[in-house]
Amino acid sequence: MFRLALRTLRLRKGGFLATFVAAFLGAVIVSACGGLMETGIRADTPPQRLAAAPIVVAGQQEIRLPKRDPGEGKLKTEAVALPETVRLDPALAAKIRATPGVSTVVSDVTVPVALPQGPANGHAWDSAVLTPYTLTSGHAPGDGEVVVADVTARPGDTVRLAARGTAGTYRVAGVATAPTTRPTIFFTAAEAARLAGNQVDDFGVFTSEDPATVAARLNLGDGIVALTGDDRGHAEFPQADASGTNLVVLSAVSGGLSVLVALFVIASTLGLATQQRRRELALLRAIGTTPRQLRRMVLGEAVAIGPLAIAVAAALGPLLGRWLFGRLTDAGVVPGVVQFHQGWLPMVVAAGATLLAVVLAALVAAQRVSRIRPTEALAEAAVERRWLTPLRLIVAVLCFGGGTALGIVTLAVMTGPIAASTAGPAVML
C-alpha cells in the first residue's frame, strides 16, 4: 500500500502541495522557535569591554526571595534579578591576588557620564587593559585630565561633563581606540574611585594558568562569583539573564501555538484531500481492500510528504530563527549583546512534532473512510455531496474576515506586549 500511495501522489498534485506547505510551515516555525528557546536558555553574552581578562570576579546579580506556592501552601525560594549593580569592596583585590595562578588583578568601575554629544561610560584608565584600549594620540590622564574614546575631541581640548549629579570640566589628555565602539571617558584611578563611591563593579583577573582552574581556586565568599568564557559578559550586561528567561517563555508559547495550528491545518488539508477521493477509496473497498490497508495508504502518503517538508524546513528554520531574533533585538525585547544559537536539537524537535502532527492528521482523515462497508461504498460515492453548506460558508467568511481584520490591527495599531491580545486570536481565526 505504501508503494501504491507513492505512485498515486503524482495524480493529486494539489492535495500533495497543500499538505507539503502546511507541514513545511509548521516545521520551520517550530524550528525557529526552538532556536529562540535555545538562545534564551544559553543566554550567551560574549564580553566586550572585559574581553581581555580571562576571569571576571563580580557580585551575584540575583537574590533568592521566599515565595509561597499557592497550590501546596509551602514556602519556596525564587531567584530574582537585582535591578542595580552589586558592587564589591576594593579590599577584595588583595585576596584575589593571593590566589595561586593569579598574575594581575585590575579593579573596574563604571560611572554613567553625560556629555553634550550624549551619554557615555566613565572608567579608570587602569582598567583600559581589560578591553584593551590603545592610545592613538596624547598620553595617560593626570589630575584634571581624561582620555576619550569614540568621542569627538582631540588632545588639548576641554570637555565639560556631568557624573553622579555634579558637573566638571576636564582637559583631554589623549584619545584611545578599541575593537568596541562606544563613547567612553577614562579618568585617573583616584577620580574614578571618587565618582564610583570608592566601590568596585568587578575585577579583571589575569592568570598564568588555565583560567577555569584558577577560577575554581578562588574562595570569595557568598554573593561573589568568578566568571570565565562567555559567562564574563553577564558581569558586563546583567540584563542578559532576565532577557533570556523572557525569550524562553515567548518562544515556548509561540512554538506550542504553532504546533497546534499546524496540526489543525494539516488535519483539515488531509481531510479535504481524502473527501475528494471518495470514489477512488470506495472502489478500493468494493474490490476487497481492508480498512487497515486504506489507513496504511493514506498514512503512507502523509509520511512520504512529511520528510520532504522537514528537509526543506531544516535549511530555512535557522534563517527564520535568526531573522526573528533580529526583530526582537530591534524592538528591545532582547539586548543586542546576546548571541543567537541554534543547534541540532531544535530541528529534531521540529521534525518530531511535524511528523507526529502529520501522522495524527492522517489517522483522523482515514478513520471515517476506513469504516465504510463495501456494499455502502459505491452507493455513497455515487451521490454528489454539497460539502459547502450555507452554515459552513458563513462561518468560513466570518473567520477569514475576522482573522484578516485582527491581523491588520496587530501589525498596524498594536505595539509592545498588548499586541499579544490580538495576535493570538488572529492566528486561531
GIKAVEN-V281623 format. One record per residue. N is the residue number from 0. RES is the residue in three letters. BURIAL is # if it has 16 or more other ideal C-beta (glycine too) atoms within 10 Angstrom, else .. D_FIRST is the distance of its C-alpha to the first C-alpha in Angstrom with 2 decimals. Layout:
BEGIN
[[N RES BURIAL D_FIRST] [N RES BURIAL D_FIRST]]
END
This chain:
BEGIN
[[0 MET # 0.00] [1 PHE . 3.80] [2 ARG . 5.42] [3 LEU . 4.96] [4 ALA # 6.08] [5 LEU . 8.70] [6 ARG . 9.85] [7 THR . 10.51] [8 LEU # 12.35] [9 ARG . 15.35] [10 LEU . 15.87] [11 ARG # 16.42] [12 LYS . 18.84] [13 GLY . 20.89] [14 GLY # 18.41] [15 PHE # 17.11] [16 LEU . 20.79] [17 ALA # 21.85] [18 THR # 19.39] [19 PHE # 20.29] [20 VAL . 23.97] [21 ALA # 23.83] [22 ALA # 22.16] [23 PHE # 24.53] [24 LEU # 27.59] [25 GLY # 26.83] [26 ALA # 26.40] [27 VAL # 29.45] [28 ILE # 31.69] [29 VAL # 30.85] [30 SER # 31.45] [31 ALA # 34.75] [32 CYS # 35.84] [33 GLY # 35.06] [34 GLY # 37.35] [35 LEU # 40.04] [36 MET # 39.76] [37 GLU # 40.10] [38 THR # 43.08] [39 GLY # 44.66] [40 ILE . 44.23] [41 ARG . 45.70] [42 ALA # 48.36] [43 ASP # 49.42] [44 THR # 52.70] [45 PRO # 54.29] [46 PRO # 58.09] [47 GLN # 60.07] [48 ARG # 63.75] [49 LEU # 63.44] [50 ALA # 61.26] [51 ALA # 63.95] [52 ALA # 64.55] [53 PRO # 62.28] [54 ILE # 62.89] [55 VAL # 63.62] [56 VAL # 65.37] [57 ALA # 65.03] [58 GLY # 65.33] [59 GLN . 62.39] [60 GLN # 61.24] [61 GLU # 59.92] [62 ILE . 61.42] [63 ARG . 59.98] [64 LEU . 61.11] [65 PRO . 60.83] [66 LYS . 58.37] [67 ARG . 57.94] [68 ASP . 54.43] [69 PRO . 54.28] [70 GLY . 51.80] [71 GLU . 53.52] [72 GLY . 56.99] [73 LYS . 57.51] [74 LEU . 59.07] [75 LYS . 56.88] [76 THR . 57.50] [77 GLU . 55.75] [78 ALA . 56.17] [79 VAL . 57.78] [80 ALA . 58.42] [81 LEU . 62.08] [82 PRO . 62.98] [83 GLU . 65.91] [84 THR # 66.21] [85 VAL # 67.30] [86 ARG # 70.36] [87 LEU # 71.80] [88 ASP . 75.30] [89 PRO . 76.63] [90 ALA . 78.09] [91 LEU # 74.57] [92 ALA # 74.81] [93 ALA . 77.29] [94 LYS # 74.97] [95 ILE # 72.07] [96 ARG . 74.36] [97 ALA . 75.43] [98 THR # 71.88] [99 PRO . 71.45] [100 GLY # 69.51] [101 VAL # 70.50] [102 SER . 72.50] [103 THR . 72.96] [104 VAL # 72.47] [105 VAL # 72.59] [106 SER # 73.10] [107 ASP # 71.22] [108 VAL # 72.01] [109 THR # 70.57] [110 VAL # 72.87] [111 PRO . 71.71] [112 VAL # 74.04] [113 ALA . 74.71] [114 LEU # 75.80] [115 PRO . 76.81] [116 GLN . 73.68] [117 GLY . 71.40] [118 PRO . 70.34] [119 ALA # 70.34] [120 ASN # 70.23] [121 GLY # 73.30] [122 HIS # 73.40] [123 ALA # 75.99] [124 TRP # 76.47] [125 ASP # 76.10] [126 SER # 72.41] [127 ALA # 71.71] [128 VAL . 70.67] [129 LEU # 67.60] [130 THR # 65.81] [131 PRO . 67.86] [132 TYR # 70.03] [133 THR . 72.29] [134 LEU # 75.64] [135 THR . 75.79] [136 SER . 79.31] [137 GLY # 82.11] [138 HIS . 82.44] [139 ALA . 81.40] [140 PRO # 82.63] [141 GLY . 85.95] [142 ASP . 87.65] [143 GLY . 86.95] [144 GLU # 84.41] [145 VAL # 80.63] [146 VAL # 78.07] [147 VAL # 75.50] [148 ALA # 71.98] [149 ASP . 70.07] [150 VAL # 73.09] [151 THR . 75.25] [152 ALA # 78.48] [153 ARG . 80.53] [154 PRO # 82.89] [155 GLY . 86.11] [156 ASP . 84.61] [157 THR . 85.08] [158 VAL # 82.18] [159 ARG . 82.48] [160 LEU # 79.75] [161 ALA . 79.23] [162 ALA # 77.88] [163 ARG . 78.06] [164 GLY . 79.89] [165 THR . 82.67] [166 ALA . 83.23] [167 GLY . 84.71] [168 THR . 85.59] [169 TYR # 84.66] [170 ARG # 85.38] [171 VAL # 82.48] [172 ALA # 83.12] [173 GLY # 80.05] [174 VAL # 76.60] [175 ALA # 73.54] [176 THR . 69.97] [177 ALA # 66.73] [178 PRO . 63.02] [179 THR . 62.51] [180 THR . 64.15] [181 ARG . 65.55] [182 PRO # 69.12] [183 THR # 70.93] [184 ILE # 74.56] [185 PHE # 75.97] [186 PHE # 79.12] [187 THR # 81.30] [188 ALA # 80.21] [189 ALA . 83.06] [190 GLU # 82.34] [191 ALA # 78.60] [192 ALA # 79.40] [193 ARG . 81.82] [194 LEU # 79.34] [195 ALA # 76.64] [196 GLY . 78.99] [197 ASN . 79.44] [198 GLN . 75.90] [199 VAL # 72.99] [200 ASP # 69.43] [201 ASP # 68.04] [202 PHE # 69.03] [203 GLY # 67.65] [204 VAL # 67.83] [205 PHE # 68.03] [206 THR # 67.51] [207 SER . 68.33] [208 GLU . 65.41] [209 ASP . 61.72] [210 PRO # 61.47] [211 ALA . 59.05] [212 THR . 61.43] [213 VAL # 64.45] [214 ALA # 62.72] [215 ALA . 62.02] [216 ARG . 65.75] [217 LEU # 66.89] [218 ASN . 68.16] [219 LEU # 68.68] [220 GLY . 68.55] [221 ASP . 66.57] [222 GLY . 65.39] [223 ILE # 65.46] [224 VAL # 62.48] [225 ALA # 62.26] [226 LEU # 59.38] [227 THR # 57.95] [228 GLY . 55.29] [229 ASP . 53.69] [230 ASP # 54.91] [231 ARG # 58.34] [232 GLY # 57.25] [233 HIS # 57.14] [234 ALA # 60.92] [235 GLU # 61.26] [236 PHE # 58.70] [237 PRO # 58.58] [238 GLN # 56.75] [239 ALA # 53.59] [240 ASP # 52.78] [241 ALA # 52.89] [242 SER # 50.80] [243 GLY # 48.13] [244 THR . 47.84] [245 ASN . 47.59] [246 LEU # 44.88] [247 VAL # 42.78] [248 VAL . 43.12] [249 LEU # 42.41] [250 SER # 39.27] [251 ALA . 37.94] [252 VAL . 38.43] [253 SER # 36.97] [254 GLY # 33.93] [255 GLY . 33.26] [256 LEU # 33.67] [257 SER # 31.30] [258 VAL # 28.53] [259 LEU . 29.12] [260 VAL # 29.23] [261 ALA # 26.07] [262 LEU # 24.20] [263 PHE . 25.72] [264 VAL # 25.00] [265 ILE # 21.34] [266 ALA # 20.81] [267 SER . 22.73] [268 THR # 20.92] [269 LEU # 17.39] [270 GLY # 18.92] [271 LEU # 20.51] [272 ALA # 17.51] [273 THR # 15.58] [274 GLN . 18.78] [275 GLN . 19.14] [276 ARG # 15.85] [277 ARG # 16.93] [278 ARG . 17.50] [279 GLU . 14.04] [280 LEU # 12.53] [281 ALA # 15.47] [282 LEU . 14.84] [283 LEU # 11.36] [284 ARG # 13.28] [285 ALA # 16.08] [286 ILE . 14.41] [287 GLY . 13.35] [288 THR # 10.04] [289 THR . 10.94] [290 PRO . 11.75] [291 ARG . 9.99] [292 GLN . 6.52] [293 LEU # 7.89] [294 ARG # 9.24] [295 ARG # 6.40] [296 MET # 5.11] [297 VAL # 8.88] [298 LEU # 9.58] [299 GLY # 7.54] [300 GLU # 9.52] [301 ALA # 12.55] [302 VAL # 12.44] [303 ALA # 12.28] [304 ILE # 15.29] [305 GLY # 17.20] [306 PRO . 18.20] [307 LEU . 19.37] [308 ALA # 21.53] [309 ILE # 22.82] [310 ALA . 23.82] [311 VAL . 25.91] [312 ALA # 27.33] [313 ALA # 28.42] [314 ALA . 30.75] [315 LEU . 32.12] [316 GLY # 32.37] [317 PRO # 35.60] [318 LEU . 37.10] [319 LEU # 36.60] [320 GLY # 37.92] [321 ARG . 41.00] [322 TRP . 41.59] [323 LEU # 41.45] [324 PHE # 43.76] [325 GLY . 46.14] [326 ARG . 46.29] [327 LEU # 47.06] [328 THR # 49.82] [329 ASP . 51.26] [330 ALA . 51.43] [331 GLY . 53.20] [332 VAL . 50.56] [333 VAL # 50.26] [334 PRO # 53.15] [335 GLY . 52.68] [336 VAL # 53.63] [337 VAL # 50.39] [338 GLN . 47.94] [339 PHE # 44.29] [340 HIS # 41.87] [341 GLN # 38.08] [342 GLY . 36.58] [343 TRP . 33.09] [344 LEU . 32.83] [345 PRO # 32.53] [346 MET # 29.55] [347 VAL . 27.83] [348 VAL # 28.54] [349 ALA # 27.36] [350 ALA # 24.05] [351 GLY . 23.56] [352 ALA # 24.65] [353 THR # 22.44] [354 LEU # 19.25] [355 LEU . 20.34] [356 ALA # 21.06] [357 VAL # 17.74] [358 VAL . 15.85] [359 LEU . 18.40] [360 ALA # 18.29] [361 ALA # 14.54] [362 LEU # 15.00] [363 VAL # 18.03] [364 ALA # 16.50] [365 ALA # 13.68] [366 GLN . 16.23] [367 ARG . 18.22] [368 VAL # 15.75] [369 SER # 14.01] [370 ARG . 17.58] [371 ILE # 18.35] [372 ARG . 19.26] [373 PRO . 18.19] [374 THR . 21.87] [375 GLU . 22.22] [376 ALA # 19.17] [377 LEU . 20.71] [378 ALA . 24.16] [379 GLU . 23.30] [380 ALA # 21.42] [381 ALA . 24.42] [382 VAL . 26.81] [383 GLU . 27.10] [384 ARG . 27.40] [385 ARG . 29.90] [386 TRP . 28.18] [387 LEU . 31.06] [388 THR . 33.73] [389 PRO . 37.27] [390 LEU . 37.03] [391 ARG . 33.86] [392 LEU . 35.51] [393 ILE . 38.67] [394 VAL . 36.95] [395 ALA . 34.94] [396 VAL . 38.18] [397 LEU . 40.09] [398 CYS . 37.56] [399 PHE . 37.27] [400 GLY . 41.04] [401 GLY . 41.82] [402 GLY . 39.47] [403 THR . 40.95] [404 ALA . 44.49] [405 LEU # 44.04] [406 GLY # 42.48] [407 ILE . 45.51] [408 VAL . 47.89] [409 THR # 46.30] [410 LEU . 46.64] [411 ALA . 50.00] [412 VAL . 51.95] [413 MET . 50.74] [414 THR . 51.71] [415 GLY . 51.54] [416 PRO . 50.13] [417 ILE . 50.55] [418 ALA . 47.77] [419 ALA . 45.29] [420 SER . 46.54] [421 THR # 44.92] [422 ALA # 42.19] [423 GLY . 40.07] [424 PRO . 40.29] [425 ALA # 39.65] [426 VAL # 36.30] [427 MET . 35.24] [428 LEU . 36.39]]
END
